[in-house]
């Protein structure tokens, strides 16, 4: 960017510029600019920000020794000043157009800086060649009131200025396009420049709309001067616009060229921007919509069955979660009690207390026991004997009934009619229900132990260990029975994989059941501990 | 069943005032004249609709016996609503209300909605506690009051649903922080849970078999 900036300034002069251009184009021809440069170039073009660069005076305009005839004798710096008379519109236009290049921006800014100070300009007009319009910080008095007797001079100046501005404009346009072309390697900027100049010169100021301010002038020549100023402003505006439009056009063309370089038809870039794939194909859309609908239907169906066979929700349905939650609360309450007790004890008392508590934890260790529990009466007997040690009024009748019902169901199903999904559903439901009932019993045991008058912690612990092992075996056996039934279906079914998945799931939930039971038992340990202290 | 909110209720009050019967009437719409003594806590659940939203009421029916007092206290925590029940035919159950109220206030969160219920309103001939007395007590302690009959089901629905409505309003007002489960409110599951360990059941043989029992 910076290099091209300086180039631009110099290139304002046609000759210097041509030199530069030659140099540049040679460079370009010998070694095509790397990709970075290209993109940078494009970026420059599209960059619409005006950088405030007041320091950079259009001093370079002074270096116009070989100015063609049309430039007359007015010094470029003065031209700069005169153009200051242009109104905001001109400025805004030129700004719009010239954003693309710092070179023109400088001119525009000069215009902006001095648009309100014709008085100073005029005064300095004859005196100072080195006058730099930008440096002056103008107070903004209306041009009319301060314009003394300089009217005649003004008009002359304006005439000259008109030509000057034209020149500047054309130069600017040239400079722009040239810089573009040189930067990108475009052909024949000189001719383009000439074209611009011709075009801009043929445009005369034909808009005679005068400003109301002219009425304030006492002197005719002053009036005509001001009118001319207005005209000048219009003309300059037109010229700037036209030149700018041409420039824009060439910028656009150039941009396309650069973009297409080594990428005919923008194939790569389109791919990069993902434009290619957006072309809608109706059949494809329809196919996708159909697939999506099918997928959603399948998902719904799966969810329906999944919910029916979801262990957690079934466990909740059988109030297992609520009892587990209540048991947790009970357990927490006991733990808080124990903590307070521990905090209040010191020394040997504390050690003793902790030993007791650890002993209870040891007593509650489960022994893995692979007992086969086949007969309902045998199970009942075992359960009753286990519970009896706790000396509380609790019965497992409901759980045993549920188990019996499930067995009955299994014995009477017709595998020809019962689908594997129904079988699986029943299996999960039975497991969830048995576990929920067992957890409920743990919860009740906890409550009953807490209100018991005389506690015998060792017996209670032993009882609970036995109980837990029976319950784990019981649910495990139930799972096995259901799995066996599912396996029977394997030989007759076409969906072997599916059935195997279901069998796996039954065993999975059986393991889930036993962990619920173990967890419930663990929650009772603080209840036992509280009883021992 | 999916729901927007789950409210935890507790039912408290002296033994024999009809707590379990109220619950049974509300959940099962039936009356059981002879009821086992409640051990610790029993549960009930029902779905209701408030403001077009499905709300699951999870009701903890506590034991009224003095022996369970210390246990039931540990269940107060995390309740959004409480039904404080007395028997209009037994004055002592009304006299104990203050103790129950203190217990409830002490062991639950301060925003808990408490509904005072004078039960057994069907036994008008045996009434010992006037309705005005109940109203006055409720007014004095900032409770909602209602006389119900678990036997005839009079006002039973209203008692549970009005409490829920009041909790719901508190949620709308932002009094309850629904994200804090200690307030006794849970936000329902967005969708029915799927079983991750049960893949690919769709499509095949899902609709065959018309029942196997």
Interface residues (C-beta under 8 A of the other chain):
Chain A: X298 X299 X301 X302 X303 X305 X306 X307 X309 X310 X311 X312 X313 X319 X322 X323 X326 X329 X330 X332 X333 X409 X412 X413 X414 X417 X418 X419 X420 X421 X422 X423 X443 X444 X446 X447 X448 X450 X451 X493 X495 X498 X501 X502 X504 X505 X508 X509
Chain B: X39 X40 X41 X43 X45 X58 X60 X67 X68 X70 X71 X74 X75 X77 X191 X192 X193 X194 X195 X197 X198 X199 X200 X201 X202 X203 X204 X205 X206 X208 X209 X210 X211 X212 X213
